[in-house]
Each structure stands twice: as structure tokens, then as C-alpha cells.
Amino acid sequence: MSTKAIKDTSKKLSQAGKELYDKGLVKGTSGNISARIPGTDTFLIKPSRACLGKLKPEELVLVDLKGNKISGKRDVSAETPMHAAIYRARLDVQAVVHTHAPTATAFGIAGKEILPFQIEMFMLLPKGVPIVPFKQPGSKALAAAVQKRIADYDAVILENHGIVTVGSTVEAACSLSEMVEEAAKIQLTAMVLSGGNVNSLAELKEKFKTRGTIK
């Protein structure tokens, strides 16, 4: 395993963590972030009780796809089983981001899925962002529930908990987390202004339909 690859990935995660924190998608020690080490069956993840806004590259913990710690001075995140389950299910995923984005999280509490009302959001997530029923954080049940749902989506809401996004790079997974929060804000505003009279997902698909884009 390349030491350079680990160092490079650690730096990316550290920087990404600070950006997520600065943008208000996480507070305190909430949320976590991880990334595969290219060409291996391992990934780096934020340690337990660490603040993403102050995350240092050397604090990242290296684990295998079963969630077993390989190296690192600190304990692994409690959500390591969920991250490992996602990587096992999605070979294309190189990074996983779990935030407590406030508006998107509120949608999960209210039991409302986030829909792609913007054309830009529709291009990214044409099926919207579904809700994974509540399971205790860090549990095998949560890992299994997310693994099942993430097979068909790049972003999911964890009921009464937060959101999870995945991507081909750390930057892509973080950007998607931002986009989901922005989409939630827009949807909330649209619902307030329209008295709840907004398009359904089927209506949005018809509105945005482009030859070759949706079937």
C-alpha cells in the first residue's frame, strides 16, 4: 500500500472536513467523512469524537472493508460500519460524507423526501433523495439499511439523524452534500410560498424530460 496515497487522501479529507464545517453542514464533533485508498480494499475515516473543522491529516484512521482498524492512533468513528457497508456495495464509490445538514435533516424528521425541483439538482439526482427509516447510529441495522438504499441512490436522508452522500472523489461527495442541503432549502421555500402545492416527482420527470436523459 502506497504511503503517498495515504498521505494524499488524508490531506484531502482534512481539507474537506474543514470546508463542511465552515459551511455549517456539521457542528461540534458531529458527522464523518471517509475515502478509499485507491486500488486497495481499505479506506480512511474520521476518528471518534473528532471535530471535522479541526481534523488533522494524521488523525485519520485506516480500516478495511469489514470496518476493522488497520492503523491509527485514535478510535474509529462509530459510523465506520455504515461507511464500510457502502464501499462493499458500491465499487464505484471512492468517498462517503455524512453530515447533519440542518434543512435536509429536518426533511427526514418531517418524513418528507427531497425532490429535484431545480434542473441542476435533477441532473444530479433524478430520483430525488429518499429517507432511510430510523436505526440507532453506529448500529449494524443502520449500516444494512443504508447499504440497501445507497445501491440505487447517491444521496439518502437518515430519519432523525442526517444525510449521507457518496461520490467518485472526496470533492464530489462533499459537493453533493451541499447540493442536497440547498435543494432542501429551495423545496421548503417553494412549499411555503405555494401552500404546499408543488410538483410530484413524476411531474418533475415529465417537465425536465430530455431525449436520452430519462426513460
C-alpha positions as CSV (number, residue, x, y, z in Angstrom):
1,M,0.0,0.0,0.0
2,S,1.4,3.4,-1.0
3,T,2.3,5.7,1.8
4,K,2.0,8.6,-0.6
5,A,-1.6,7.6,-1.4
6,I,-2.5,7.5,2.3
7,K,-0.9,10.9,2.9
8,D,-2.6,12.5,-0.2
9,T,-6.0,11.1,0.8
10,S,-5.6,12.2,4.4
11,K,-4.9,15.8,3.3
12,K,-8.0,15.8,1.0
13,L,-10.2,14.5,3.9
14,S,-8.8,17.1,6.3
15,Q,-9.4,20.0,4.0
16,A,-12.9,18.7,3.1
17,G,-13.8,18.3,6.7
18,K,-12.9,22.0,7.4
19,E,-15.0,23.1,4.4
20,L,-18.0,21.1,5.5
21,Y,-17.7,22.6,9.0
22,D,-17.2,26.2,7.7
23,K,-20.3,25.8,5.5
24,G,-22.4,24.8,8.5
25,L,-23.2,21.2,7.4
26,V,-21.8,19.9,10.7
27,K,-21.4,21.2,14.2
28,G,-19.2,20.1,17.1
29,T,-18.0,16.6,16.6
30,S,-21.0,15.5,14.5
31,G,-20.7,14.0,11.1
32,N,-18.0,11.9,9.5
33,I,-16.1,11.6,6.2
34,S,-14.1,8.8,4.6
35,A,-12.3,7.9,1.4
36,R,-10.9,4.8,-0.2
37,I,-7.2,4.4,-0.7
38,P,-7.0,4.0,-4.5
39,G,-6.5,0.4,-5.7
40,T,-7.0,-1.2,-2.2
41,D,-9.7,-2.6,0.0
42,T,-9.1,-0.1,2.7
43,F,-10.3,3.4,3.5
44,L,-9.5,6.3,5.8
45,I,-12.2,7.7,8.1
46,K,-12.5,10.4,10.7
47,P,-11.8,9.2,14.2
48,S,-14.3,9.1,17.0
49,R,-15.1,12.4,18.8
50,A,-13.1,14.4,16.3
51,C,-14.3,17.8,15.1
52,L,-14.3,18.0,11.3
53,G,-13.5,21.7,11.5
54,K,-10.2,20.8,13.2
55,L,-9.4,17.5,11.6
56,K,-5.7,16.9,11.0
57,P,-4.4,14.5,8.3
58,E,-2.5,12.4,10.9
59,E,-5.7,11.8,12.9
60,L,-7.4,9.8,10.1
61,V,-7.8,6.1,10.9
62,L,-7.2,3.3,8.3
63,V,-9.7,0.5,8.2
64,D,-10.6,-2.5,6.0
65,L,-13.9,-3.1,4.2
66,K,-15.2,-5.0,7.2
67,G,-14.6,-2.0,9.4
68,N,-11.5,-3.4,11.2
69,K,-8.9,-0.9,12.3
70,I,-5.6,-1.3,10.5
71,S,-3.7,1.7,11.8
72,G,-4.2,5.0,13.5
73,K,-3.7,6.4,17.0
74,R,-7.3,7.1,17.7
75,D,-10.5,5.0,17.8
76,V,-12.6,4.6,14.7
77,S,-15.8,6.5,14.2
78,A,-18.9,4.8,15.5
79,E,-20.3,5.1,11.9
80,T,-17.5,3.0,10.4
81,P,-19.8,0.0,9.8
82,M,-22.0,2.2,7.7
83,H,-19.1,3.5,5.6
84,A,-17.7,0.0,5.1
85,A,-21.1,-1.3,4.1
86,I,-21.4,1.4,1.4
87,Y,-17.9,0.7,0.0
88,R,-18.7,-3.0,-0.2
89,A,-22.0,-2.3,-2.0
90,R,-20.7,0.3,-4.4
91,L,-17.3,-0.4,-6.1
92,D,-17.6,3.0,-7.9
93,V,-17.8,5.0,-4.7
94,Q,-14.5,6.5,-3.6
95,A,-15.7,8.8,-0.8
96,V,-18.6,8.9,1.7
97,V,-19.8,12.0,3.5
98,H,-22.2,12.0,6.5
99,T,-23.4,15.4,7.6
100,H,-26.1,16.9,9.8
101,A,-27.1,19.5,7.2
102,P,-29.9,21.2,9.1
103,T,-32.6,21.7,6.5
104,A,-32.1,18.3,4.8
105,T,-32.1,16.7,8.3
106,A,-35.4,18.5,9.1
107,F,-37.0,16.9,6.0
108,G,-36.1,13.5,7.4
109,I,-37.7,14.4,10.7
110,A,-40.8,15.5,8.9
111,G,-40.9,12.3,6.8
112,K,-40.6,14.2,3.5
113,E,-38.2,13.2,0.8
114,I,-36.2,15.8,-1.0
115,L,-37.2,16.2,-4.7
116,P,-35.1,17.6,-7.5
117,F,-37.1,20.8,-8.2
118,Q,-34.1,22.6,-9.8
119,I,-33.0,21.3,-13.2
120,E,-29.4,21.2,-11.9
121,M,-30.4,19.0,-9.0
122,F,-32.5,16.9,-11.3
123,M,-29.4,16.2,-13.5
124,L,-27.5,15.0,-10.4
125,L,-30.3,13.2,-8.6
126,P,-33.2,12.5,-10.9
127,K,-34.9,10.1,-8.4
128,G,-34.6,12.6,-5.5
129,V,-33.3,11.8,-2.0
130,P,-35.1,9.1,-0.2
131,I,-35.4,8.5,3.6
132,V,-33.8,5.6,5.3
133,P,-36.0,4.6,8.3
134,F,-34.5,5.4,11.7
135,K,-32.0,3.0,13.1
136,Q,-29.6,3.6,16.0
137,P,-26.5,5.5,14.9
138,G,-23.5,3.2,14.6
139,S,-25.6,0.0,14.6
140,K,-25.4,-2.9,12.2
141,A,-29.1,-2.3,11.4
142,L,-28.3,1.2,10.2
143,A,-25.4,0.0,8.1
144,A,-27.6,-2.6,6.5
145,A,-30.4,-0.2,5.8
146,V,-28.2,2.4,4.2
147,Q,-26.3,-0.2,2.2
148,K,-29.6,-1.4,0.7
149,R,-30.8,2.1,-0.2
150,I,-27.5,3.5,-1.4
151,A,-27.3,0.8,-4.1
152,D,-29.7,2.9,-6.2
153,Y,-29.0,6.4,-4.9
154,D,-26.0,8.7,-4.4
155,A,-27.7,10.5,-1.5
156,V,-30.0,9.4,1.3
157,I,-31.6,11.0,4.3
158,L,-31.2,9.2,7.6
159,E,-34.5,9.7,9.5
160,N,-34.0,11.9,12.7
161,H,-30.3,11.8,12.0
162,G,-28.7,13.5,8.9
163,I,-27.8,12.8,5.3
164,V,-25.3,10.6,3.5
165,T,-23.8,11.3,0.1
166,V,-21.3,9.4,-2.0
167,G,-19.0,10.3,-4.9
168,S,-16.2,9.3,-7.2
169,T,-14.0,11.7,-5.3
170,V,-14.0,13.4,-1.9
171,E,-14.8,16.7,-3.6
172,A,-17.8,15.2,-5.4
173,A,-19.3,13.6,-2.3
174,C,-18.9,16.9,-0.4
175,S,-20.4,18.9,-3.3
176,L,-23.4,16.6,-3.4
177,S,-23.9,17.1,0.4
178,E,-24.0,20.9,-0.2
179,M,-26.4,20.4,-3.2
180,V,-28.8,18.3,-1.1
181,E,-28.9,20.9,1.6
182,E,-29.5,23.7,-1.0
183,A,-32.2,21.6,-2.6
184,A,-33.9,21.2,0.8
185,K,-33.9,24.9,1.4
186,I,-35.4,25.6,-2.1
187,Q,-38.1,22.9,-1.6
188,L,-39.0,24.3,1.8
189,T,-39.3,27.8,0.5
190,A,-41.4,26.6,-2.5
191,M,-43.7,24.7,-0.2
192,V,-44.2,27.7,2.0
193,L,-44.9,30.1,-0.9
194,S,-47.2,27.7,-2.7
195,G,-49.1,26.5,0.3
196,G,-47.7,23.0,-0.3
197,N,-48.8,22.9,-3.9
198,V,-45.6,21.7,-5.6
199,N,-44.8,19.2,-8.3
200,S,-44.6,15.5,-7.6
201,L,-41.5,13.5,-8.7
202,A,-43.5,12.1,-11.7
203,E,-44.4,15.7,-12.8
204,L,-40.8,16.8,-12.4
205,K,-39.6,14.0,-14.6
206,E,-42.1,14.9,-17.3
207,K,-41.2,18.6,-17.0
208,F,-37.4,18.0,-17.3
209,K,-37.6,15.2,-19.8
210,T,-34.9,15.3,-22.5
211,R,-34.4,12.7,-25.1
212,G,-31.9,10.2,-23.9
213,T,-31.9,11.6,-20.4
214,I,-34.7,9.8,-18.7
215,K,-36.5,6.6,-19.7
